[in-house]
Amino acid sequence: MCDRGFGVEITPCQHEAGGKPTGYLSPSMSPRLRIGVLGAGHLGRIHLQCLQSLQDCWETVGFHDPDQHATETAAALASTGGWSAPPLAFPSPEALLEAVDAVAIVTPTVNHAALAERALGMGVHCFIEKPVTTTLVEAENLIRARNAAGRVVQVGHVERFNPAFEAAKAHLQAPRFIEAHRLAPFNPRGLDVPVVLDLMIHDIDLALHSLEGDVVRVAANGVAVVGNSVDIANARLEFSSGAVANLTASRVSINPMRKVRLFQPDAYLSVDLLNRSAQVIRLEDVLDQDERDPFGLYLDIPGRKSRRLHIEEPEVGEANAIEEELTDFHAACAGHAACRVPLEDGLSALRVATEVMERIEHSLTLS
C-alpha cells in the first residue's frame, strides 16, 4: 500500500526473526508508555496499526478525529484486524491528552502547531508528522514550548528510517552531489499542501542530513498542472561546503519513483527508497602486479593508476520505517536515546522548503 499523499511507501508493520520489531527495547530496559494518535485519516490509521505491533513499548490508549467517518473507519480497522486492545475514540484532543504520556500528531499540517503546543502545555511528548508546521514562526515557537516543557518532540521525516537508506548510510563518506527523484501518480489527498511540502521535503531532509555545510543558495522552478498550486518542482541547493543537491518532485506522474543518487570521491551510491534496494559502485586502485579478473571492469587512464569498478549491494532489512521511527520516539521519551529527528531538523527542512517555494513563486511571476 502506498500513501501517495505523503510520498512514502507504507507497508504492513514487519518484524525480524523472533517476532520483535527492529530497534526493539525489552520491557526490562524501557518502560511501557501510553500513547494516543490525533488524526485518524489514512496515515493516522497506519500509525495506529503499527502501534499495535509495538505493544512492548507503547500502550495505545486511543485516538481523536473530528470527522465521524474517519473515526468509524479506524474502529472498523481495529475490528477486522483483530487488535487485542482496540484504541478508544476520544471526544476531544484535550480528553485524549489527559490520558497519555505521548501523542502522535497525524492531522493536516495547519493544525500541527496548535495541537503540539496544547500537548506540550499538558506535559505530553509529541511526534509530529512532516512538514512540522505551516510556517517557520510556528516551528520556532514550538522549540521554545518544547524547551519550557522539557519534553521530547520528534518530527516524522520517515525516509531517515527507510531500510534502504539505512543500508547505504554506512557507505557515505562526505558526498558532494545528491540527485533525487520523487514521483507519484495523482492523488487528491495530497492537494492540501504544495508538492514541495508534500513530497520534496523528504529529500530536502535527506540532503540536509547527508551533505556537509549549510544551504547558501537555492534555485527552483515549478509548474501547476492539476490545481492552483505547483504539482511538479525542481530545486538546486548549494551548500557552503561546495556540495550540491538537485531535487525533483512530481505528484502527476504515470509511474511512482523514489530514488536518491549520491556521488562522493571514488564512489557512487544509488538508493531505491520505493523498492528498498541499494547499490554502491566504488573505484579501487589496481597494482600493476595484480592479476586482473577477466570479467571485471577496469579503467585505464594514461598517467594515472589503473582502477577497478567494484559493485556492492548492501543487504537491506525488512523493517517498517514508521514502526522504526515510533520505536525511536519511545526510546527518546523513555530517556534511553537522543531524539534522532528533533524539532530543529524539522525547522531546517521547512526553512529550505519555504525558500524553494519562494523561488518557484518568483520564477512564475517572471513567466
GITA-V680741 format. One line per field, one symbol per residue. ss: DSSP state (H for helix, E for strand, - for the rest). A space follows every 50 residues. Layout:
ss->???
//
This chain:
ss->-EE----EE-----------------------EEEEEE---HHHHHHHHH HH-----EEEEEEE---HHHHHHHHHHHHH-------EE---HHHHH--- -EEEE---HHHHHHHHHHHHH---EEEEE------HHHHHHHHHHHHHH- --EEEE-HHHH-HHHHHHH-------EEEEEEE----HHH----HHHHHH HHHHHHHHHH----EEEEEEEEE--------EEEEEEEE----EEEEEEE ------EEEEEEEE--EEEEEE----EEEEEEEEE-----------EEE- ------EEEEEE--------HHHHHHHHHHHHH--------EHHHHHHHH HHHHHHHHHHHHHHHH-
//
